[in-house]
Amino acid sequence: MKKSLIVLSLFLAGCSSVSEPVGDPVPELVMDEGVIVVEGSEFSFSPDDISLPAGEVRQILFKNVGRAPHDFVIEGTDIKTSIIAAGGEELIEFTVPENGLYSIYCSVPGHRRSGMEGDFIAQ
Ligand SMILES: [Cu+2]
């Protein structure tokens, strides 16, 4: 008996991914109507680099996703949250300060030194 060889042709044209994701994954930095979500944990902020237009009124929702108390402070301004317990959050609204590079940090003793700091750029 003779066996036939079957040649398979691969049609690469059109990597057919017919299915589309039902919903977009939530990005880490959520820009929704001016609200920026910043997460704090041991010992970092996410994002740790925030850039906003000077003079505009914006909101930051600070979420403590860690296990220790944390806060969010923009150095050299009066912009800050309360110290938030683990799992808590606080929404602050403020006018972005004048052009410049500011530091953000957590004011709980030892946390900034351990890495809870970042940049805030008003431009
Ligand atoms: Cu902290």
Backbone and ligand atoms as CSV (ligand in chain L), in Angstrom:
chain,resi,resn,atom,element,x,y,z
A,1,MET,N,N,0.835,-1.209,0.000
A,1,MET,CA,C,0.000,0.000,0.000
A,1,MET,C,C,0.859,1.244,0.000
A,2,LYS,N,N,0.439,2.122,-0.757
A,2,LYS,CA,C,1.187,3.357,-0.923
A,2,LYS,C,C,0.633,4.444,-0.019
A,3,LYS,N,N,1.531,5.038,0.697
A,3,LYS,CA,C,1.084,6.115,1.586
A,3,LYS,C,C,1.248,7.474,0.919
A,4,SER,N,N,0.288,8.255,1.044
A,4,SER,CA,C,0.411,9.590,0.460
A,4,SER,C,C,0.907,10.590,1.491
A,5,LEU,N,N,1.716,11.443,1.000
A,5,LEU,CA,C,2.233,12.517,1.849
A,5,LEU,C,C,1.283,13.698,1.813
A,6,ILE,N,N,0.963,14.077,2.906
A,6,ILE,CA,C,0.096,15.259,2.955
A,6,ILE,C,C,0.928,16.483,3.290
A,7,VAL,N,N,0.888,17.374,2.401
A,7,VAL,CA,C,1.632,18.612,2.608
A,7,VAL,C,C,0.714,19.662,3.204
A,8,LEU,N,N,1.138,20.058,4.310
A,8,LEU,CA,C,0.333,21.095,4.966
A,8,LEU,C,C,0.855,22.478,4.625
A,9,SER,N,N,0.010,23.242,4.150
A,9,SER,CA,C,0.382,24.626,3.879
A,9,SER,C,C,0.010,25.503,5.046
A,10,LEU,N,N,0.950,26.267,5.426
A,10,LEU,CA,C,0.664,27.186,6.524
A,10,LEU,C,C,0.324,28.559,5.971
A,11,PHE,N,N,-0.807,28.959,6.272
A,11,PHE,CA,C,-1.215,30.294,5.832
A,11,PHE,C,C,-0.982,31.286,6.967
A,12,LEU,N,N,0.092,31.997,6.793
A,12,LEU,CA,C,0.460,32.921,7.867
A,12,LEU,C,C,-0.194,34.290,7.711
A,13,ALA,N,N,-0.740,34.483,6.533
A,13,ALA,CA,C,-1.300,35.811,6.285
A,13,ALA,C,C,-2.529,36.049,7.150
A,14,GLY,N,N,-2.399,36.790,8.149
A,14,GLY,CA,C,-3.573,37.105,8.950
A,14,GLY,C,C,-3.651,36.286,10.209
A,15,CYS,N,N,-2.731,36.484,11.059
A,15,CYS,CA,C,-2.755,35.858,12.369
A,15,CYS,C,C,-4.128,36.120,12.964
A,16,SER,N,N,-5.017,35.201,12.688
A,16,SER,CA,C,-6.412,35.488,12.957
A,16,SER,C,C,-6.752,35.483,14.440
A,17,SER,N,N,-6.574,36.608,15.040
A,17,SER,CA,C,-7.058,36.731,16.408
A,17,SER,C,C,-8.417,37.397,16.329
A,18,VAL,N,N,-9.406,36.562,16.220
A,18,VAL,CA,C,-10.765,37.066,16.025
A,18,VAL,C,C,-11.317,37.668,17.310
A,19,SER,N,N,-10.926,37.051,18.405
A,19,SER,CA,C,-11.485,37.517,19.669
A,19,SER,C,C,-10.786,38.779,20.152
A,20,GLU,N,N,-11.568,39.731,20.542
A,20,GLU,CA,C,-11.010,40.957,21.097
A,20,GLU,C,C,-11.258,40.969,22.595
A,21,PRO,N,N,-10.333,41.567,23.306
A,21,PRO,CA,C,-10.544,41.636,24.762
A,21,PRO,C,C,-11.829,42.384,25.078
A,22,VAL,N,N,-12.522,41.894,26.057
A,22,VAL,CA,C,-13.814,42.491,26.410
A,22,VAL,C,C,-13.620,43.868,27.035
A,23,GLY,N,N,-12.617,43.967,27.848
A,23,GLY,CA,C,-12.354,45.265,28.467
A,23,GLY,C,C,-10.862,45.522,28.510
A,24,ASP,N,N,-10.488,46.759,28.393
A,24,ASP,CA,C,-9.070,47.078,28.473
A,24,ASP,C,C,-8.579,46.875,29.900
A,25,PRO,N,N,-7.366,46.373,30.035
A,25,PRO,CA,C,-6.814,46.266,31.389
A,25,PRO,C,C,-6.632,47.659,31.981
A,26,VAL,N,N,-6.815,47.764,33.265
A,26,VAL,CA,C,-6.706,49.062,33.913
A,26,VAL,C,C,-5.233,49.445,34.013
A,27,PRO,N,N,-4.875,50.562,33.415
A,27,PRO,CA,C,-3.474,50.985,33.486
A,27,PRO,C,C,-3.105,51.411,34.896
A,28,GLU,N,N,-1.820,51.383,35.176
A,28,GLU,CA,C,-1.373,51.713,36.523
A,28,GLU,C,C,-1.644,53.182,36.840
A,29,LEU,N,N,-1.443,53.981,35.812
A,29,LEU,CA,C,-1.679,55.402,35.998
A,29,LEU,C,C,-3.006,55.742,35.342
A,30,VAL,N,N,-3.999,55.957,36.145
A,30,VAL,CA,C,-5.333,56.200,35.610
A,30,VAL,C,C,-5.595,57.701,35.518
A,31,MET,N,N,-5.788,58.159,34.316
A,31,MET,CA,C,-6.099,59.565,34.118
A,31,MET,C,C,-7.577,59.672,33.785
A,32,ASP,N,N,-8.396,59.834,34.762
A,32,ASP,CA,C,-9.816,59.908,34.523
A,32,ASP,C,C,-10.352,61.209,35.106
A,33,GLU,N,N,-10.718,62.114,34.215
A,33,GLU,CA,C,-11.240,63.405,34.636
A,33,GLU,C,C,-10.320,64.076,35.649
A,34,GLY,N,N,-9.043,63.975,35.399
A,34,GLY,CA,C,-8.108,64.697,36.241
A,34,GLY,C,C,-7.719,63.984,37.516
A,35,VAL,N,N,-8.285,62.816,37.757
A,35,VAL,CA,C,-7.924,62.091,38.977
A,35,VAL,C,C,-6.753,61.154,38.691
A,36,ILE,N,N,-5.712,61.313,39.463
A,36,ILE,CA,C,-4.554,60.440,39.320
A,36,ILE,C,C,-4.499,59.527,40.526
A,37,VAL,N,N,-4.376,58.256,40.264
A,37,VAL,CA,C,-4.305,57.291,41.351
A,37,VAL,C,C,-2.834,57.011,41.661
A,38,VAL,N,N,-2.470,57.215,42.914
A,38,VAL,CA,C,-1.112,56.930,43.359
A,38,VAL,C,C,-1.202,55.894,44.473
A,39,GLU,N,N,-0.457,54.817,44.319
A,39,GLU,CA,C,-0.450,53.780,45.341
A,39,GLU,C,C,0.832,53.859,46.151
A,40,GLY,N,N,0.691,53.686,47.456
A,40,GLY,CA,C,1.844,53.672,48.323
A,40,GLY,C,C,1.924,52.345,49.061
A,41,SER,N,N,3.136,51.835,49.197
A,41,SER,CA,C,3.344,50.595,49.949
A,41,SER,C,C,4.776,50.605,50.466
A,42,GLU,N,N,5.208,49.496,51.049
A,42,GLU,CA,C,6.558,49.455,51.624
A,42,GLU,C,C,7.568,49.089,50.520
A,43,PHE,N,N,8.458,49.931,50.146
A,43,PHE,CA,C,8.501,51.357,50.467
A,43,PHE,C,C,8.661,52.096,49.157
A,44,SER,N,N,7.545,52.318,48.526
A,44,SER,CA,C,7.596,52.995,47.238
A,44,SER,C,C,6.235,53.588,46.906
A,45,PHE,N,N,6.256,54.482,45.914
A,45,PHE,CA,C,5.029,54.999,45.332
A,45,PHE,C,C,4.915,54.475,43.914
A,46,SER,N,N,3.693,54.282,43.475
A,46,SER,CA,C,3.457,53.909,42.096
A,46,SER,C,C,2.286,54.713,41.549
A,47,PRO,N,N,2.498,55.577,40.575
A,47,PRO,CA,C,3.795,55.896,39.975
A,47,PRO,C,C,4.638,56.741,40.934
A,48,ASP,N,N,5.936,56.782,40.685
A,48,ASP,CA,C,6.803,57.606,41.527
A,48,ASP,C,C,7.313,58.808,40.737
A,49,ASP,N,N,6.649,59.083,39.640
A,49,ASP,CA,C,7.052,60.177,38.759
A,49,ASP,C,C,5.763,60.757,38.167
A,50,ILE,N,N,5.351,61.890,38.712
A,50,ILE,CA,C,4.067,62.474,38.316
A,50,ILE,C,C,4.316,63.827,37.686
A,51,SER,N,N,3.690,64.041,36.551
A,51,SER,CA,C,3.869,65.296,35.841
A,51,SER,C,C,2.508,65.908,35.539
A,52,LEU,N,N,2.324,67.165,35.966
A,52,LEU,CA,C,1.027,67.819,35.766
A,52,LEU,C,C,1.231,69.262,35.326
A,53,PRO,N,N,0.221,69.799,34.647
A,53,PRO,CA,C,0.328,71.187,34.182
A,53,PRO,C,C,0.197,72.183,35.331
A,54,ALA,N,N,1.161,73.089,35.427
A,54,ALA,CA,C,1.168,74.084,36.491
A,54,ALA,C,C,-0.099,74.918,36.448
A,55,GLY,N,N,-0.621,75.203,37.632
A,55,GLY,CA,C,-1.765,76.100,37.736
A,55,GLY,C,C,-3.125,75.443,37.592
A,56,GLU,N,N,-3.151,74.196,37.160
A,56,GLU,CA,C,-4.444,73.533,36.986
A,56,GLU,C,C,-4.904,72.850,38.272
A,57,VAL,N,N,-6.203,72.771,38.436
A,57,VAL,CA,C,-6.754,72.075,39.591
A,57,VAL,C,C,-6.855,70.595,39.251
A,58,ARG,N,N,-6.231,69.783,40.047
A,58,ARG,CA,C,-6.226,68.346,39.810
A,58,ARG,C,C,-6.514,67.604,41.108
A,59,GLN,N,N,-6.806,66.316,40.935
A,59,GLN,CA,C,-7.076,65.472,42.094
A,59,GLN,C,C,-6.145,64.270,42.085
A,60,ILE,N,N,-5.698,63.915,43.250
A,60,ILE,CA,C,-4.927,62.685,43.404
A,60,ILE,C,C,-5.650,61.798,44.407
A,61,LEU,N,N,-5.853,60.566,44.003
A,61,LEU,CA,C,-6.413,59.576,44.917
A,61,LEU,C,C,-5.254,58.727,45.407
A,62,PHE,N,N,-4.922,58.916,46.681
A,62,PHE,CA,C,-3.816,58.149,47.250
A,62,PHE,C,C,-4.373,56.906,47.922
A,63,LYS,N,N,-3.841,55.761,47.499
A,63,LYS,CA,C,-4.286,54.491,48.063
A,63,LYS,C,C,-3.130,53.828,48.797
A,64,ASN,N,N,-3.359,53.489,50.026
A,64,ASN,CA,C,-2.355,52.730,50.761
A,64,ASN,C,C,-2.601,51.241,50.520
A,65,VAL,N,N,-1.760,50.669,49.663
A,65,VAL,CA,C,-1.908,49.252,49.341
A,65,VAL,C,C,-0.909,48.402,50.130
A,66,GLY,N,N,-0.267,49.041,51.098
A,66,GLY,CA,C,0.714,48.318,51.896
A,66,GLY,C,C,0.131,47.837,53.209
A,67,ARG,N,N,1.011,47.564,54.153
A,67,ARG,CA,C,0.579,47.023,55.440
A,67,ARG,C,C,0.821,47.988,56.588
A,68,ALA,N,N,1.625,49.021,56.317
A,68,ALA,CA,C,1.904,50.029,57.325
A,68,ALA,C,C,1.174,51.317,56.951
A,69,PRO,N,N,1.030,52.236,57.899
A,69,PRO,CA,C,0.438,53.535,57.560
A,69,PRO,C,C,1.369,54.324,56.625
A,70,HIS,N,N,0.762,55.049,55.687
A,70,HIS,CA,C,1.539,55.887,54.771
A,70,HIS,C,C,0.778,57.166,54.476
A,71,ASP,N,N,1.519,58.172,54.018
A,71,ASP,CA,C,0.867,59.350,53.471
A,71,ASP,C,C,1.566,59.778,52.191
A,72,PHE,N,N,1.043,60.852,51.603
A,72,PHE,CA,C,1.562,61.355,50.333
A,72,PHE,C,C,1.738,62.854,50.489
A,73,VAL,N,N,2.970,63.323,50.357
A,73,VAL,CA,C,3.282,64.729,50.575
A,73,VAL,C,C,4.052,65.254,49.369
A,74,ILE,N,N,3.688,66.458,48.915
A,74,ILE,CA,C,4.502,67.132,47.900
A,74,ILE,C,C,5.339,68.163,48.626
A,75,GLU,N,N,6.626,67.949,48.643
A,75,GLU,CA,C,7.537,68.770,49.428
A,75,GLU,C,C,7.516,70.231,48.973
A,76,GLY,N,N,7.543,71.122,49.949
A,76,GLY,CA,C,7.577,72.540,49.637
A,76,GLY,C,C,6.208,73.135,49.341
A,77,THR,N,N,5.169,72.328,49.496
A,77,THR,CA,C,3.802,72.808,49.301
A,77,THR,C,C,2.984,72.387,50.520
A,78,ASP,N,N,1.723,72.799,50.542
A,78,ASP,CA,C,0.858,72.303,51.619
A,78,ASP,C,C,-0.008,71.150,51.118
A,79,ILE,N,N,0.415,70.551,50.010
A,79,ILE,CA,C,-0.355,69.459,49.414
A,79,ILE,C,C,0.058,68.138,50.052
A,80,LYS,N,N,-0.892,67.544,50.747
A,80,LYS,CA,C,-0.605,66.260,51.367
A,80,LYS,C,C,-1.894,65.592,51.807
A,81,THR,N,N,-1.795,64.298,52.008
A,81,THR,CA,C,-2.924,63.561,52.567
A,81,THR,C,C,-2.712,63.422,54.066
A,82,SER,N,N,-3.721,62.905,54.732
A,82,SER,CA,C,-3.525,62.458,56.106
A,82,SER,C,C,-2.669,61.198,56.061
A,83,ILE,N,N,-2.269,60.746,57.221
A,83,ILE,CA,C,-1.616,59.434,57.267
A,83,ILE,C,C,-2.719,58.388,57.174
A,84,ILE,N,N,-2.604,57.563,56.142
A,84,ILE,CA,C,-3.662,56.626,55.792
A,84,ILE,C,C,-3.305,55.219,56.282
A,85,ALA,N,N,-4.250,54.589,56.949
A,85,ALA,CA,C,-4.025,53.227,57.422
A,85,ALA,C,C,-4.001,52.254,56.248
A,86,ALA,N,N,-3.426,51.088,56.478
A,86,ALA,CA,C,-3.358,50.056,55.441
A,86,ALA,C,C,-4.739,49.804,54.854
A,87,GLY,N,N,-4.809,49.800,53.531
A,87,GLY,CA,C,-6.070,49.525,52.862
A,87,GLY,C,C,-6.932,50.752,52.648
A,88,GLY,N,N,-6.524,51.877,53.238
A,88,GLY,CA,C,-7.320,53.086,53.127
A,88,GLY,C,C,-6.922,53.934,51.930
A,89,GLU,N,N,-7.687,54.993,51.711
A,89,GLU,CA,C,-7.377,55.904,50.622
A,89,GLU,C,C,-7.919,57.278,50.937
A,90,GLU,N,N,-7.369,58.280,50.253
A,90,GLU,CA,C,-7.855,59.644,50.438
A,90,GLU,C,C,-7.736,60.396,49.132
A,91,LEU,N,N,-8.771,61.143,48.809
A,91,LEU,CA,C,-8.774,61.962,47.601
A,91,LEU,C,C,-8.446,63.391,47.995
A,92,ILE,N,N,-7.417,63.949,47.357
A,92,ILE,CA,C,-7.097,65.352,47.622
A,92,ILE,C,C,-7.227,66.137,46.323
A,93,GLU,N,N,-7.677,67.374,46.465
A,93,GLU,CA,C,-7.786,68.263,45.310
A,93,GLU,C,C,-6.919,69.474,45.576
A,94,PHE,N,N,-6.188,69.901,44.557
A,94,PHE,CA,C,-5.249,70.993,44.779
A,94,PHE,C,C,-4.952,71.690,43.458
A,95,THR,N,N,-4.398,72.868,43.584
A,95,THR,CA,C,-3.908,73.584,42.406
A,95,THR,C,C,-2.445,73.214,42.229
A,96,VAL,N,N,-2.118,72.730,41.044
A,96,VAL,CA,C,-0.731,72.336,40.766
A,96,VAL,C,C,0.153,73.573,40.921
A,97,PRO,N,N,1.234,73.464,41.691
A,97,PRO,CA,C,2.091,74.628,41.954
A,97,PRO,C,C,2.815,75.102,40.689
A,98,GLU,N,N,3.535,76.200,40.864
A,98,GLU,CA,C,4.238,76.780,39.720
A,98,GLU,C,C,5.310,75.840,39.184
A,99,ASN,N,N,5.700,76.122,37.948
A,99,ASN,CA,C,6.682,75.266,37.263
A,99,ASN,C,C,7.851,74.886,38.157
A,100,GLY,N,N,8.192,73.638,38.133
A,100,GLY,CA,C,9.345,73.221,38.899
A,100,GLY,C,C,9.336,71.734,39.168
A,101,LEU,N,N,10.441,71.289,39.720
A,101,LEU,CA,C,10.580,69.886,40.107
A,101,LEU,C,C,10.448,69.795,41.618
A,102,TYR,N,N,9.486,69.037,42.055
A,102,TYR,CA,C,9.236,68.853,43.479
A,102,TYR,C,C,9.482,67.394,43.841
A,103,SER,N,N,9.645,67.152,45.115
A,103,SER,CA,C,9.751,65.766,45.565
A,103,SER,C,C,8.449,65.345,46.203
A,104,ILE,N,N,8.087,64.112,45.996
A,104,ILE,CA,C,6.987,63.539,46.756
A,104,ILE,C,C,7.599,62.552,47.747
A,105,TYR,N,N,6.961,62.432,48.890
A,105,TYR,CA,C,7.491,61.489,49.861
A,105,TYR,C,C,6.425,61.110,50.879
A,106,CYS,N,N,6.735,60.087,51.633
A,106,CYS,CA,C,5.897,59.669,52.753
A,106,CYS,C,C,6.547,60.199,54.018
A,107,SER,N,N,5.736,60.882,54.857
A,107,SER,CA,C,6.300,61.544,56.026
A,107,SER,C,C,6.365,60.656,57.263
A,108,VAL,N,N,5.923,59.420,57.145
A,108,VAL,CA,C,6.049,58.511,58.287
A,108,VAL,C,C,7.548,58.267,58.517
A,109,PRO,N,N,8.003,58.447,59.762
A,109,PRO,CA,C,9.439,58.368,60.034
A,109,PRO,C,C,10.100,57.118,59.447
A,110,GLY,N,N,11.182,57.369,58.698
A,110,GLY,CA,C,11.962,56.267,58.130
A,110,GLY,C,C,11.537,55.835,56.746
A,111,HIS,N,N,10.301,56.185,56.351
A,111,HIS,CA,C,9.797,55.665,55.076
A,111,HIS,C,C,10.457,56.312,53.865
A,112,ARG,N,N,10.681,57.635,53.970
A,112,ARG,CA,C,11.307,58.296,52.818
A,112,ARG,C,C,12.705,57.730,52.596
A,113,ARG,N,N,13.405,57.577,53.672
A,113,ARG,CA,C,14.766,57.045,53.597
A,113,ARG,C,C,14.761,55.644,53.007
A,114,SER,N,N,13.678,54.920,53.244
A,114,SER,CA,C,13.591,53.544,52.762
A,114,SER,C,C,13.123,53.446,51.315
A,115,GLY,N,N,12.796,54.596,50.725
A,115,GLY,CA,C,12.450,54.548,49.312
A,115,GLY,C,C,11.128,55.177,48.927
A,116,MET,N,N,10.376,55.629,49.937
A,116,MET,CA,C,9.087,56.242,49.601
A,116,MET,C,C,9.288,57.700,49.218
A,117,GLU,N,N,9.811,57.892,48.031
A,117,GLU,CA,C,9.929,59.223,47.478
A,117,GLU,C,C,9.937,59.154,45.974
A,118,GLY,N,N,9.697,60.292,45.367
A,118,GLY,CA,C,9.653,60.330,43.909
A,118,GLY,C,C,9.623,61.769,43.430
A,119,ASP,N,N,9.340,61.937,42.165
A,119,ASP,CA,C,9.356,63.267,41.555
A,119,ASP,C,C,7.961,63.733,41.204
A,120,PHE,N,N,7.751,65.014,41.381
A,120,PHE,CA,C,6.527,65.672,40.949
A,120,PHE,C,C,6.949,66.854,40.098
A,121,ILE,N,N,6.547,66.822,38.853
A,121,ILE,CA,C,6.958,67.881,37.927
A,121,ILE,C,C,5.742,68.703,37.543
A,122,ALA,N,N,5.834,70.011,37.818
A,122,ALA,CA,C,4.804,70.940,37.360
A,122,ALA,C,C,5.365,71.659,36.146
A,123,GLN,N,N,4.622,71.624,35.049
A,123,GLN,CA,C,5.150,72.238,33.820
A,123,GLN,C,C,4.054,72.886,32.997
L,1,CU,CU,CU,5.134,55.386,54.263
